[in-house]
Each structure stands twice: as structure tokens, then as C-alpha cells.
Amino acid sequence: MGSKDGRLPLNGDLLKQLRKQKGLSQERLAEQCAESRLYVSLSSIKRAESGSSILYRTAKELATFYSVEVEDLIPNSTPILQKELSTIPEHTHQVLRLSIEVDDESLKSEVEKLNDRSNCYYTAEEGLLEFGWYSRSSDEFVFERIRRLCAMLQFTLKSHVRMFVESSPTDEQFTAQSTQLSQRTKQLLSQITWGDIVACPCFVSSNCARPRNVFLPEQPEFKDWRIVSMCQVQTDYFVGRQYELTQLSSTLSDLYDNNTGSTVCLTGMAGIGKTRLLHKFIEILEHKNCAPVRVQILNFGVVNSLIPTVNLIRSLFGFTPEDDGNHIRQSIAISPIASSHHLFIYWLMGLKLYESEQRLLDVMEHSARNRAITESINQLLSHRPAHLTQLVITVEDLHWANDLLLSIIQILSSLTDRFPLMLVLTFRSEHHLVNAPDWFQSATTIALKPLNMDESIQLANWMAPGNQEAVQRCVEKASGHPLFLRQSLLCSRLGNDVPESLEHLVVVQLYKLDANNLSAIKAASVFGQCFNLEQLQFVLNDEHYYPRTLLEHGLIKHSDQGFMFHHDLICSAVQSQLSDSERRLLNEHCAKWFEERDKKQFALHSKRAQCKDAFTILIKSAKEYIGSFQFEQALELIEEAIEIVPKSETAYALNLKGNCLYSMGKVKECIHFLELAVNQNTDSNASSQYFIDLANPYQVVDAIDKALSILQTAQNISEPTQQYAQLSEVHSMRGNILFPTGNIESCEQEHQKALHYSIKANSPKAKAKALSGLGDCEYLKGNMINAHNNFKESLKICEENQYLEIEASNRYMLATTLIYQLDTSQALAQSQQSATLAYLTGNRRAEIVSRLTAAWVLLDYNALDQAENEINMALAIAKEFNAVRFIACLMEAKARLKWYQNDAIKAREYIEVGLNLVEENNLHAFIGPWLSATKAMVSTFWQESRNALEQGEKWLEQPCLGHNYLRFYQQGIRTAWNLKDRVLLEKYRDQLFQCCEPSPWRELYIEQADVMLRVLTQESSNAELEAFNSKAKELHLLQAQISLTEYDAIPSF
């Protein structure tokens, strides 16, 4: 019956008929559904009546409201219902009749004076007047003309007039029954209270009249008639802005005619009409059958701050907010989007994550998230389904956007030159944004000015027809400001002088509210700009309350989430009227509402309610957000907590803020707060950890001496108090700092101490770190079997305890050691898994080395294209962070790649770049000998090869990382073979045997050297050579094979 994602289209015409039968506008239908506890939003009603697909559960709610079956609402459904509805009066080809009674015949001339003479007939009898209008489908303004006349009459004559609006099938029928109708009209008017207006279902459903109450529900003929208000409370009347509309329309034409993307910014002061212009533009789009993506951002309130982001990201691939999560997963999984982006896309689209997925994201660094956002958006736009072409995205009130959404908008704006994408943004001015980004310079900016006098008068006459005195007074005070003009006109209806400010206007309106509605609007202002009915009912303790009066007064309006203030300035004005005691009490109620629903709002309202546990609640919520990598949310709560922090907790709060900033990648900023925490700390038990936390960012910025000094301070504090967990961390960090220096003895001592203290502290996490450090030490010494065992044990602890952040830093080292176990298949699998894990956790160093390790394996496989891809990806990251020691390693890999591709010139160029980096950055102990051996191997000049080998031997005389010995002698053997130098080959074979610990890898290359020596001395047979090559092939070490072509050509020395 429906689509795979649980949606189905309904019969739009049928839905309109059902609604008109009940005399409901779309807005009133949404209200009545809400009152009946049926969850049908206004936007869902509009989609359904337009024939667009809606969720099945929404369709079911609509069917319940209309007392029909869902199947009856589907196009081409049972004709019985269609036949029943065919008797409902339609306004197309109808006569709309306005019947009026005045209590003084002298007032008839006033009525006639206010009429604009657009009517098709007019009759009068004593105090009764009747006007008639033909209604045609091409004339959409007849309802508005009637509304304006009714509003003017009601405003001018007040309790001296009563009237009703009714549709008649044809004017001929009306003429034939004029006497009967006149009598009926008098009888009907006699039942209407003076000052009221009553309307039939046809008029109410036109959205021109707002139902206030039922009218004669006991009489079948009038059960769907309503007592209505004709006053307009929404500023949906559009005036002026024609030049701005022309600019927007021109940009839209470029998008659809030429696939030209763009960014347009609508700016101006609060209340100047940015939203109304945007909505008018959206109306134009919808008339063209273009469905824009609409994103609205609120300054505060109940709406999850990620909702705008979720809706925006979903739209890039054609998904809607209502789409089922499983449907999205399936669609993304079978799309051309690279699998490494899937998890992150799921999160950005608001899907519920599996536990394993959430664990991965929990350790993602802020910088990695930003990088993944950019790459994911590129992927989504690049692989949009074929039926989706141009895309228009509107973002309302960008000045309230958080860092995440701003960064997404910036990325999208930068992509408008590549994709047919039009961004239309509204914001007050650039200085209202979190930052004034550079990309605004390339955007088209449309700055809105105040309305001119004619436009202001036009808008005022639409809202207050017939009241020229109020119009003139309000227009003059508003000075072209639409929001002020609107509120002042609403205020004038109450019979008050027009105040001088918007806040005073709102105060006057509040003064006229009864106690219940006043409490409701105050509660709404504390909930925020957006709120729902259930929240108001909760605070008022009244499950039957509905904010009809607030809607009538124009203070609030409908939204997809329920209700929202007509403008955030009105919300602020209401808030400013709260006394301190009211504010505390209302925030206490709001906190209770949010306690089990939203931890952030619960914490914020607890603080505003001055709850005694507010600091603890804020910190607890902040730590939960940190634990789920939502650092901006956490930072906001921490800063709120710092405002009320008890003196004894100051250092703790500052330390938490510093660590949060560190997780966000704001290293320099975090140092300031971590140092403040150290300086203001009075808790001796926490002092050591504060110093350890401070050492982290100094290590990142390569202030090694500073980091070591801080660690020494932390050690001096921890030792007397036997803080074993902190001591383990101190020694582990110090060992990591010493690792690249090649100082094996000192590095190993630190990690042994770290292991010792981890056992004393009974800390599996500290033990995993220590074992990883000892694995590094064994790697330093070239003991690849011992290194492998340590890394394997560390990873076992990580897997058992889900220490993903440690696993990300260890798995690539396990892969490296597997190379030396000749387990190349596992080495490749582990390095690729490590690269994915590193990408998701934002461990850039781990990703570089993981891809480098994968490249080493792929080079041996002779899978040169794949190896080149891994090298280039790693190189891009390393260059981004100027990670010179890894760039040097990658130059070595690239040199071998080019040599294997028979490009000796490029091979020499790359190895020279690598060796220059070694010299410039004192990397001799880290990678120098290995690069020297590679230079010797790829050189086509005999003397250059000799010189490179001699240089490598000199560097090996100093302490070096263990891989240098293994790789130098292995590639020295290959170079000696190339040079046909038996003496040199035998020398390096013996040194590989003597200087390096036993490992399968070492044994293989000693065997290779032995075969080569026997070939050179002509003591080897073809069978022996082929046997070795076959063995190398089985191990996927194709580059270790000895060429038979070379064998035939080798002379005897």
C-alpha cells in the first residue's frame, strides 16, 4: 500500500473536501488534531493536501480525525465516500453572500461607504443588508475582499452590527428563493450575538476567517458553522521588496537554466522582514513545483540543536526528516559513497547508532570530525540520486547557528561552484555570527531597508482596514519597521495608545490577558522561542488548556514543533517582565519537564531556577556530552557551571574546560585553562592529574622540554602519595616522548615503570598503554617478535575493555610487526582496519602510519597502483600537519614505488627529498640509514650507491630505531646484488645475521642472500633459484624474488 520507507500519497482533493465539510482552515485542523491528541503537523496537512507522500502513521491520525479508514483516503479508493462528499458546497462557481444587520438604520450608510463595490449584487431591507460576490476558481481574492469588509465593519461599528457569510450554489437559485432566504436570514441573524461574525464551512476553510467557537451545534444545518474572527494576526501580507525578489528570482533562474550555484545572504536588523521575504521566495519556488530544503534555527528552547543539521544533511541525498532510519541505512549502503564515510553520515543524519558504532564515534577527535564533515558532504553531493538535480536550501536566522552548522554552511557555500546548489541565508548582520567568515565575501548580500511610507500604509491597511487614525499613528511611529508596525496595530485594537517601544507594546498586550493565558505566555518564554502544547499544560497543570487567545493576540504562531513566538524579540520582551521569583519558579517547572527528556535543558533550567545542585547537574551533563564527543554542548554547560562554581571546585571546572577544548583541537586555548586549573588548585589529590593534563597539549605543539618538565612535577607530587595510576601515566607519556629520539634504554625504563605502576593501580587501561610502550621499545631494538607479542597483549586488553582510543594507536604497530612475522595478509588487513579506525577516531598520526604500513605490504605484493593510493592519502595528511618525519618515510616508499615502476629519475628525486628532510630535521636515528639504503638501491650510478651505503653505515654506528638495521641490511643485500659485488653482499648478509634479533623476515632475507651468493659463484642451480622465488611468491613478497633474467646475464667475479 505504501512505499518502502513507510510513506504513502493521499487523495488531496478528498482531504480538502473533508476539511471544508468541517469548516476548518489548515491551521485550525492542526489545532483540533493537537487538542484530540492526534499528532498531525501543519506542514503534514499541507503536504497531504498537495498530494505529496506522508508517513503512514500521520495518514492514520488524519483518518481517525475524519472518522474514516486510511484506505478511503488513498487515490482511486472506494467511490462511496467520494459520492457522499459530492454534496458538500464548493465555493467554485458559487455566490458568497454576506448578510448584515445593524441596530440603527442610520448606520446603513456607514456600511455602504466601507464597501469597495466589488460585489455582484446588493439588497437592503430595513436594518438588513446583503452583499453577494461571484466566486470563480480564477479569483482567489474574493475571500480576502469579504474578510476586509467584515473586519472594517466589526472594527467601526463594534456591538452595533452582527453578520454572517454563506455560500449559495448559484445566483439563480438565490434569486428564486430570495423571499425565503430573506426570512431565513433574519432568523439566523437573530441568533447571533451583536458584534459577532458567523461563517459557513466554505468560508472558514478558505483560511480567511479564524474560528473562535461553534455556532448552533444542536442544529444539523449549522453544526459545522463557526463564530469567527476576521482580524489578521500574522504578517503574511507581503508588501514591497520587489527589487530584492528580482535579485532572488534572477539567481534562481541561473540555477535552473545554467546549473549555476550560488550563496545569497539576506541581512538586516531584527524584525525588518527577512523571514517574510524568505517565505515569499519559498512561495515562488513552490508555485514552480520546486521543493526547497527549509532549515530554521532557534536561539534557545526545546528543539534539539542538532535537528537543523540532521534535516540539512538528509536533504543532500534526498531524504526527509520523516524517513525511516533503516531505509536511510539501506540506501546509503548500496550507494557509491565510500564505506569509510557511512558511519559518519549515519550520525550526521540523526540515525540511531549501534553500540559498536557509537563507541567508535565516542573517541573521534574534533579535528577529525571537521575533516569528515567536509568529505561526507562532498560524497553526498557527488553521488546524489540521478533524479535529484538542482537543490535550493534556505536557512533562517543563521546568527543562532552553532559551530557545527556554521561549518556545514561554509562547506556548502564553497561547493556552489561545483554543484547546482543555491543557498539562501538570513541573519541580522555578520557581527551577529559566531565568526564573520571569509566566504561571505563571495556571497551575494541583500541588505533589507525599512519599508517606505506607501508600503507601510499598505501593510497597515491590510491589518486594520477602516481605522485610518490608528494606521496613520502606527505607521509614523514604526518608521518602516514591519514588526513594530504589526504589534502596534494589534495593540491599537485593544484601545490603547501606541507605546514607543516593542517591549512596551508587548506589555500592553500582556496586561489584557487573563491569569491563565498570562501564566501560559510567561511559561512559554522560559521554555524558549519554540514550545509545544504539552509543556504549557504541564506548567499550568491543566490538560485542557489551549493557547487560542495567545494566537488571536498575535503573540505566538504555529510551527511544526507545536508553537513558537511570532518573533524572538517578543519572547525576550515577555521574559523581561518576569519577576525574580516568577523566573525561578517557572525554570523549576521547566527543569522538571526536561529531567527525563533532555539533560542539557534540565541542567540549564536547574541553574536558572537557582537549584542548590545546579553546579553538579551542569558538570554531570557536560561530562556525558564529552563522553559522546558533543564538545560544543559540553563546553556551553561547563561555561554555565563556571559562572556558579563553588570556590573549592574552581580548579576542577577549569581543568574540565581545558580538557574539553583539547578534545576540540583548540590546543593553544586549552593551555590557558589547564594552567589556570593548576594555579588555582587546592586539592592535593587532584594536583598530579592536572599537571598530566597540562603536559598533553605541550607535547602536541612540540614543546618537548616544557612537557617533560611538567611531567616531572606531576611525578614529584604523585610519588609521596602513592598515586599509582597517575605515576603510570607520567612514565608512559615520558616514554612516548623519548621514542622518536632512539634513546632505547631510557624509553624502555619509562615503560617498564609505567607497567609496574599500572599493576599496582589495578588499571587495565594503564596496563594497555604500558604494554604498547614496551612494544615500541622492542621495535626500537629491532626485536620484532617481542614487539608483536606486546602489541598483541595490549590490543587484547583494549578489545576486552573497549579502549578504542588506545587501540587506534596500537593496531598499526601490530600490523608493522606482522610484516616481520611474514604474515603479510594479516599485516595488510590490520593496517587497513587501523586506517579506518584512525580515520573515525581522528588519530591523524595513526592514519598516516597505518596507510604507510599498508603501502609497504602492497609494494611487496607488487600491487603498485594500490600502494600509490595509500602513499598519496598518507602524504596529504602528513603535509597538512607538516609531520616531517612521516613525510620522510613516505618519500622513501614513493622512491621504491617509482623504482618498481621503472622510473629511476623520479625514484632518485623522491629519495633526495626524504634525505634532505632527514638532514634538516635531525631524523638520522629515526629513518636515516633506511633512506640511505633505498638511495643506494635506486641509484643508477655505481659510486653514488657506494657513497649512500657508507653514509648509512656511519649513521648505524649511533643508536637508531630497530627497523633501520633490518631495512638497511636487507636493501644493502639487494644493492650488492645489483652491483654484482659478492664481498659487499656477504658483508651485509653477515651483519643482518649478527646485528638483528631472529625473526621469520630476517631468516627469509638471509636465505635470499645465500641464494644470491651461490648464484654469483655459480654454485646454485636453477631449481634452487626457482624454489626460493616460489617461496617468496607464496608469502606475497614478489619484490624479494631473484630475477631469472638477471641470473642468466650475471658474469663471474
C-alpha positions, 0 to 999 in steps of 0.5 A: 500500500505504501512505499518502502520507507513507510510513506504513502500519497493521499487523495488531496482533493478528498482531504480538502473536501473533508476539511471544508465539510468541517469548516476548518482552515489548515491551521485550525485542523492542526489545532483540533488534531493537537487538542484530540491528541492526534499528532498531525503537523501543519506542514503534514496537512499541507503536504497531504493536501498537495498530494505529496507522500506522508508517513503512514502513521500521520495518514492514520491520525488524519483518518481517525480525525475524519472518522474514516479508514486510511484506505478511503483516503488513498487515490482511486479508493472506494467511490462511496465516500467520494459520492457522499462528499459530492454534496458538500458546497464548493465555493467554485462557481458559487455566490458568497453572500454576506448578510448584515444587520445593524441596530440603527438604520442610520448606520446603513450608510456607514456600511455602504461607504466601507464597501469597495463595490466589488460585489455582484449584487446588493439588497437592503431591507430595513436594518438588513443588508446583503452583499453577494460576490461571484466566486470563480476558481480564477479569483482567489481574492474574493475571500480576502475582499469579504474578510476586509469588509467584515473586519472594517465593519466589526472594527467601526461599528463594534456591538452595533452590527452582527453578520454572517457569510454563506455560500449559495450554489448559484445566483439563480437559485438565490434569486428564486428563493430570495423571499425565503432566504430573506426570512431565513436570514433574519432568523439566523441573524437573530441568533447571533450575538451583536458584534459577532461574525458567523461563517459557513464551512466554505468560508472558514476553510478558505483560511480567511476567517479564524474560528473562535467557537461553534455556532448552533451545534444542536442544529444539523444545518449549522453544526459545522458553522463557526463564530469567527474572527476576521482580524489578521494576526500574522504578517503574511501580507507581503508588501514591497521588496520587489527589487530584492525578489528580482535579485532572488528570482534572477539567481534562481533562474541561473540555477535552473537554466545554467546549473549555476550555484550560488550563496545569497545572504539576506541581512538586516536588523531584527524584525525588518522582514527577512523571514517574510521575504524568505517565505515569499521566495519559498512561495515562488519556488513552490508555485514552480513545483520546486521543493526547497530544503527549509532549515530554521534555527532557534536561539534557545528552547526545546528543539534539539540543536542538532535537528537543523543539521540532521534535516540539512544533511538528509536533504543532500541525498534526498531524504526527509526528516520523516524517513525511516532510519533503516531505509536511510541505512539501506540506501546509503549502503548500496550507494557509491559513497565510500564505506569509510564515510557511512558511519559518519553520515549515519550520525550526521543524519540523526540515525540511531547508532549501534553500540559498536558504532557509537563507541567508535564515534565516542573517541573521534577527535574534533579535528577529525570530525571537521575533516569528515564533515567536509568529505561526507558532504562532498560524497553526498553531493557527488553521488546524489540520486540521478533524479535529484538535480538542482537543490535550493536550501534556505536557512533562517536566522543563521546568527543562532547557528552553532559551530557545527552548522556554521561549518556545514554552511561554509562547506556548502557555500564553497561547493556552489561552484561545483554543484547546482546548489543555491543557498539562501541565508538570513541573519541580522548582520555578520557581527551577529555570527559566531565568526564573520567568515571569509566566504561571505565575501563571495556571497551575494548580500541583500541588505533589507531597508525599512519599508517606505511610507506607501508600503507601510500604509499598505501593510497597515491597511491590510491589518486594520482596514477602516481605522485610518487614525490608528494606521496613520499613528502606527505607521509614523511611529514604526518608521518602516519597521514591519514588526513594530508596525504589526504589534502596534496595530494589534495593540491599537485594537485593544484601545490603547495608545501606541507605546514607543517601544516593542517591549512596551507594546508587548506589555500592553498586550500582556496586561489584557490577558487573563491569569491563565493565558498570562501564566501560559505566555510567561511559561512559554518564554522560559521554555524558549522561542519554540514550545509545544502544547504539552509543556504549557499544560504541564506548567499550568497543570491543566490538560485542557488548556489551549493557547487560542487567545495567545494566537488571536493576540498575535503573540505566538504562531504555529510551527511544526514543533507545536508553537513558537513566538511570532518573533524572538524579540517578543519572547525576550520582551515577555521574559523581561517582565518576569519577576525574580521569583516568577523566573525561578519558579517557572525554570523549576517547572521547566527543569522538571519537564526536561529531567527525563527528556533532555539533560542539557535543558534540565541542567540549564533550567536547574541553574536558572531556577537557582537549584542548590545542585545546579553546579553538579547537574551542569558538570554531570551533563557536560561530562556525558556530552564529552563522553559522546564527543558533543564538545560544543554542548559540553563546553556551553554547560561547563561555561554555565557551571563556571559562572556558579562554581563553588570556590573549592571546585574552581580548579576542577571546572577549569581543568574540565574546560581545558580538557574539553577544548583539547578534545576540540583541537583548540590546543593553544586555548586549552593551555590557558585553562589547564594552567589556570586549573593548576594555579588555582588548585587546592586539592592535593589529590587532584594536583598530579592529574592536572599537571598530566593534563597540562603536559598533553597539549605541550607535547602536541605543539612540540614543546618537548622540554616544557612537557617533560618538565611538567611531567616531572612535577606531576611525578614529584607530587604523585610519588609521596602519595602513592598515586599509582595510576597517575605515576603510570601515566607520567612514565608512559607519556615520558616514554612516548616522548623519548621514542622518536629520539632512539634513546632505547634504554631510557624509553624502555625504563619509562615503560617498564615503570609505567607497567609496574605502576599500572599493576599496582593501580589495578588499571587495565587501561594503564596496563594497555598503554604500558604494554604498547610502550614496551612494544615500541621499545622492542621495535626500537631494538629491532626485536620484532617478535617481542614487539608483536607479542606486546602489541598483541597483549595490549590490543587484547586488553583494549578489545576486552575493555573497549579502549578504542582510543588506545587501540587506534594507536596500537593496531598499526604497530601490530600490523608493522610487526606482522610484516616481520612475522611474514604474515603479510595478509594479516599485516595488510588487513590490520593496517587497513582496519587501523586506517579506518579506525584512525580515520573515525577516531581522528588519530591523524598520526595513526592514519598516516602510519597505518596507510604507510604500513599498508603501502609497504605490504602492497609494494611487496605484493607488487600491487603498485597502483594500490600502494600509490593510493595509500602513499598519496592519502598518507602524504596529504595528511602528513603535509597538512600537519607538516609531520616531517618525519612521516613525510620522510618515510613516505618519500622513501616508499614513493622512491621504491614505488617509482623504482618498481615502476621503472622510473629511476629519475623520479625514484632518485628525486623522491629519495633526495627529498626524504634525505634532505628532510632527514638532514634538516630535521635531525631524523638520522636515528629515526629513518636515516640509514633506511633512506640511505639504503633505498638511495643506494638501491635506486641509484643508477650510478655505481659510486653514488650507491657506494657513497649512500651505503657508507653514509648509512653505515656511519649513521648505524654506528649511533643508536637508531630505531630497530627497523633501520638495521633490518631495512638497511641490511636487507636493501644493502643485500639487494644493492650488492646484488645489483652491483654484482659485488659478492664481498659487499653482499656477504658483508651485509648478509653477515651483519643482518645475521649478527646485528638483528634479533631472529625473526621469520623476515630476517631468516627469509632475507638471509636465505635470499642472500645465500641464494644470491651468493651461490648464484654469483659463484655459480654454485646454485642451480636453477631449481634452487633459484626457482624454489626460493622465488616460489617461496617468496611468491607464496608469502606475497613478497614478489619484490624479494624474488631473484630475477631469472633474467638477471641470473642468466646475464650475471658474469663471474667475479 
